[in-house]
């Protein structure tokens, strides 16, 4: 393990579930690489692994939804991070509705739908630059973090 790999293994960044839909097909995945990247105008960068089933669908989607996963909803992280849409219909296991053409997870009180402005190749991930279209928020509870979810085995091959 390199010195940089040892350093980033100690970081504790928040986790999100990103959902997409194209022509009736739905997908969603757990992500850890994401951040607000502009205030005026508001922008958010959500990074999806190229190995992820959701990435293939997101590439063709004009809108993505980003859901804040609270620590009390670790089951969502386990489902969207530990299962692959190549084998499992994740949406059959959760309550959801559609907004702006993408699935919105009802257990997540904080989410936003964002128009995809640009896709940026970042190595083994692609960054989706999003412009918020619609937002739901509440005071919320503590957000689930990487260190709290380290035991989740990825649904796709690393």
N, C-alpha and C positions, 0 to 999 in steps of 0.2 A: 504494500500500500504506500502510495506517495505521501509526502508531507501535505500536499493540498487535499488529497482524499481524506486524510486523518482530520484535517481542519474542518472540512465541510460535513463530516460525519458528526461533528459536535453541534452543528447549527440546528435550530428548532423553528422552522418556518411553518406557516399555516397551510392547511390542506383544503382543497376545493374539489367539488365534483363539477365537471363540464359536461353538458349535454348538447346533442346536435340531432337534426333530423333532415332528411332529404327524401322526397318522393315516398313518404310513408315509412321509411326505415328510420329507426331511432337508435341512438348509441349514447353511451355516457362512460366517463372514466374519472378516476381519482388523479388529481395533479398536485404537485407541490411547488412547481416553478411558475409563479404568478405574482404580479404586482401592479398597483396603480402606477402609471408611468407619465401622467400629465394631469394637471389640475384644470388649466384653461387652454384648450378645450379638454374635457374629461376623457381620459383614455386608460385602458387596462390591457396588460399583456398577459395572456394565458398560453402556456407552453405545453404542447402535447408531444408525447413520444411517437416517433415514426413507426414503432413496432406495435402501437396500440390500434385496436379495431376502430376506436372512435376517431382517430386521426384520419383514416381513410375516408370516413363520411364527412368529417369537419372540413376537409379540403374543398368540398363542393357546396358547403353550407354558407349561406349569406348571413346567418345569425347563429350565435352560440349563447347558451345560458351558463352562467357561473354561479354555483351554489356554495355558500359558506357552510362548512360541516362543523357542527358544534360537537364538543366532546361527548355529549350524551347520545349522539347519533353515530357512534363508531360503527354500528352495523351497516350504515350507508357506505362508509369508507371500505369496510370489508367486502361488501358486494361490488362496488364500482372499482375497487382496486384489486380485489382478489379473484374476481371472475372475469372472463373475457366474453365479449359480445359475439365472438366467433362460435361460442358453444352454448351460451345462456341468454335468455331474454330477461335482462335485469329489470325491465320495467314491469314485468309480470309479478315481481316481488315487492313493489313499492307503490305507494299512492302518488299519482302525478296528474297533471293537467297540461294542456298546451297553451303557450302564449308566444306570440310572434313566430309561430310555426315550430317551436322547439319544446321538448318536455321540461316541465318545471316540477321538481320534487317537492311534494307537499310537506314533508317533514322539515324541510329547510325554510326557516322563516326569513332568512336573508339571502337574496339572490338578485342577479340582474341579467337581463337579456341584452346582448350587444351585437351591433352590426359589425361584421368582419370588414375592416378597412384594408388590411394588408396581412400577408403571411411572410414570415421571415425565417429563413433556414438558419438554425442556430447550432447545427451539429447533429446529434441524435434526436433532437427535439425541433419542432417548428413553433415559432411564436405567432400567435394570432392577435393582432392589434385590434382591440374592440372599442367601439363607440357606444356607450350606454344608451339603450332605447327605453327601457322600463326597469324599475327597481322596486323591490319589496324589502323593507327592513323593519327590524324591531330592535329593542335593546339587546336581545340575544343573550346567550350564555357564552361560556368560554369556547373558543374555537379549537377544534382538534388540530394537533400539531404533528409534525413528522416524528418526533421522538415518541409520542404516544401511539403511533401507528406502525412503528418499525417491525412489528411482528406479522404484518400482513404480507403474505407471499404474493408477488405480482401474478395476475391472471394470464398475462402474455409472457412468452419466453424472454429473459433478459438479453 
